[in-house]
Amino acid sequence: MNINVTLFAQAIAFVLFIWFSKAVVWPGLMARVDERTRKISEGLAAAEEGKQALAQSAKQAADELAAARARAADIIAQAEKRAAQMIEEAQGSARDAGDRELAAAKAEIEQEASRARETLRDQVAALAVAGAEKILRREVNAQAHADLLGQLKQDLR
């Protein structure tokens, strides 16, 4: 066999193979490669959108957490303010009640002192009359006795 004929036949077979590959195999292969490229691009785009959505969700969660903390701080501040107000009201009420009880006790003490003074005056007057009667050994009439007691009470006041 001749090398030229073999080489020429192989060259023709190779050209036919390239033409057949370009005409039949290559379009299908390129369609699959293009489809795969498109799917990868869509996947990468979806992944990027997911990253952005995740970042946005994280930011939104952080904002809501900060708002919740601020609301909680406001509620705590209001509760502390209300507690302080209630303590002040209770102290004021207790102070008022103490003042009322003190005034009532002072009034009662004053009444008791007045009663004691009155009782003491009566006893001093009776003792003075009894002493004067014993000293004088004479009887004083009832009207004069009452007048003397009244005048003695007035003098002792």
C-alpha positions as CSV (number, residue, x, y, z in Angstrom):
1,M,0.0,0.0,0.0
2,N,1.0,3.4,-0.7
3,I,1.4,6.0,2.1
4,N,0.0,8.7,0.0
5,V,-3.3,7.0,-0.6
6,T,-3.6,6.0,3.1
7,L,-2.7,9.5,4.2
8,F,-5.1,11.0,1.7
9,A,-7.9,8.6,2.8
10,Q,-7.3,9.4,6.4
11,A,-7.3,13.1,5.7
12,I,-10.7,12.7,3.9
13,A,-12.0,10.6,6.8
14,F,-10.8,13.2,9.2
15,V,-12.5,16.0,7.3
16,L,-15.7,14.0,7.1
17,F,-15.5,13.3,10.8
18,I,-15.0,17.0,11.6
19,W,-17.9,18.0,9.2
20,F,-20.2,15.3,10.7
21,S,-19.2,16.4,14.3
22,K,-19.8,20.1,13.4
23,A,-23.1,19.4,11.7
24,V,-24.6,16.7,14.0
25,V,-22.7,16.4,17.3
26,W,-21.5,20.0,18.0
27,P,-25.0,21.8,18.0
28,G,-26.4,19.3,20.5
29,L,-23.3,19.5,22.6
30,M,-23.3,23.3,22.5
31,A,-27.0,23.4,23.4
32,R,-26.3,21.3,26.5
33,V,-23.3,23.5,27.4
34,D,-25.3,26.7,26.9
35,E,-28.2,25.2,29.0
36,R,-25.7,24.2,31.8
37,T,-24.2,27.7,31.6
38,R,-27.6,29.3,31.9
39,K,-28.5,27.1,34.9
40,I,-25.2,27.9,36.6
41,S,-25.8,31.6,36.0
42,E,-29.4,31.4,37.3
43,G,-28.1,29.5,40.4
44,L,-25.4,32.1,41.0
45,A,-28.0,34.9,40.7
46,A,-30.4,33.1,43.0
47,A,-27.5,32.6,45.5
48,E,-26.7,36.3,45.3
49,E,-30.4,37.2,45.8
50,G,-30.4,34.8,48.8
51,K,-27.4,36.5,50.3
52,Q,-29.1,39.9,49.9
53,A,-32.3,38.6,51.4
54,L,-30.4,37.1,54.3
55,A,-28.5,40.4,54.9
56,Q,-31.8,42.3,54.7
57,S,-33.5,39.9,57.1
58,A,-30.6,40.1,59.5
59,K,-30.8,43.9,59.3
60,Q,-34.5,43.9,59.8
61,A,-34.2,41.4,62.8
62,A,-31.5,43.7,64.3
63,D,-33.8,46.7,63.9
64,E,-36.7,45.0,65.4
65,L,-34.6,43.7,68.3
66,A,-33.3,47.3,68.9
67,A,-36.9,48.6,68.8
68,A,-38.0,45.9,71.3
69,R,-35.1,46.7,73.6
70,A,-36.1,50.4,73.4
71,R,-39.7,49.6,74.2
72,A,-38.6,47.4,77.1
73,A,-36.4,50.2,78.4
74,D,-39.3,52.6,78.1
75,I,-41.6,50.2,80.0
76,I,-39.0,49.6,82.7
77,A,-38.5,53.4,83.1
78,Q,-42.2,54.0,83.3
79,A,-42.6,51.2,85.9
80,E,-39.7,52.7,88.0
81,K,-41.3,56.1,87.7
82,R,-44.7,54.7,88.8
83,A,-43.1,52.8,91.7
84,A,-41.3,56.0,92.9
85,Q,-44.6,57.8,92.6
86,M,-46.4,55.1,94.5
87,I,-43.7,55.2,97.2
88,E,-44.1,59.0,97.5
89,E,-47.9,58.7,97.7
90,A,-47.6,56.0,100.4
91,Q,-45.1,58.1,102.4
92,G,-47.4,61.2,102.1
93,S,-50.4,59.1,103.2
94,A,-48.4,57.7,106.1
95,R,-47.2,61.1,107.0
96,D,-50.7,62.5,107.0
97,A,-52.0,59.6,109.0
98,G,-49.2,60.1,111.5
99,D,-50.0,63.8,111.7
100,R,-53.7,63.0,112.3
101,E,-52.8,60.4,115.0
102,L,-50.4,62.9,116.6
103,A,-53.0,65.6,116.6
104,A,-55.6,63.2,118.0
105,A,-53.2,62.1,120.7
106,K,-52.3,65.7,121.6
107,A,-56.0,66.6,121.8
108,E,-56.6,63.6,124.0
109,I,-53.7,64.4,126.2
110,E,-55.0,68.0,126.5
111,Q,-58.4,66.7,127.5
112,E,-57.0,64.4,130.1
113,A,-54.8,67.2,131.4
114,S,-57.8,69.5,131.6
115,R,-59.9,66.8,133.4
116,A,-57.0,66.2,135.8
117,R,-56.7,69.9,136.5
118,E,-60.4,70.2,137.1
119,T,-60.4,67.2,139.3
120,L,-57.4,68.5,141.2
121,R,-59.1,71.9,141.6
122,D,-62.2,70.3,143.0
123,Q,-60.1,68.2,145.4
124,V,-58.0,71.3,146.4
125,A,-61.2,73.3,147.0
126,A,-62.7,70.5,149.0
127,L,-59.5,70.1,151.1
128,A,-59.3,73.9,151.6
129,V,-62.9,74.0,152.7
130,A,-62.4,71.0,155.0
131,G,-59.3,72.6,156.4
132,A,-61.0,76.0,156.9
133,E,-64.0,74.3,158.5
134,K,-61.8,72.4,160.9
135,I,-59.8,75.5,161.7
136,L,-62.8,77.7,162.2
137,R,-65.0,75.0,163.7
138,R,-68.0,76.8,162.7
139,E,-70.5,76.0,160.1
140,V,-70.7,77.9,157.0
141,N,-74.1,78.1,155.3
142,A,-74.5,76.2,152.0
143,Q,-74.8,79.3,149.8
144,A,-71.6,80.8,151.3
145,H,-69.9,77.5,150.9
146,A,-70.8,77.3,147.2
147,D,-69.6,80.8,146.6
148,L,-66.3,80.1,148.3
149,L,-65.8,77.0,146.2
150,G,-66.5,78.9,142.9
151,Q,-64.2,81.7,143.8
152,L,-61.5,79.3,144.8
153,K,-61.8,77.5,141.5
154,Q,-61.5,80.8,139.7
155,D,-58.4,81.7,141.6
156,L,-56.8,78.4,140.8
157,R,-57.3,78.8,137.1
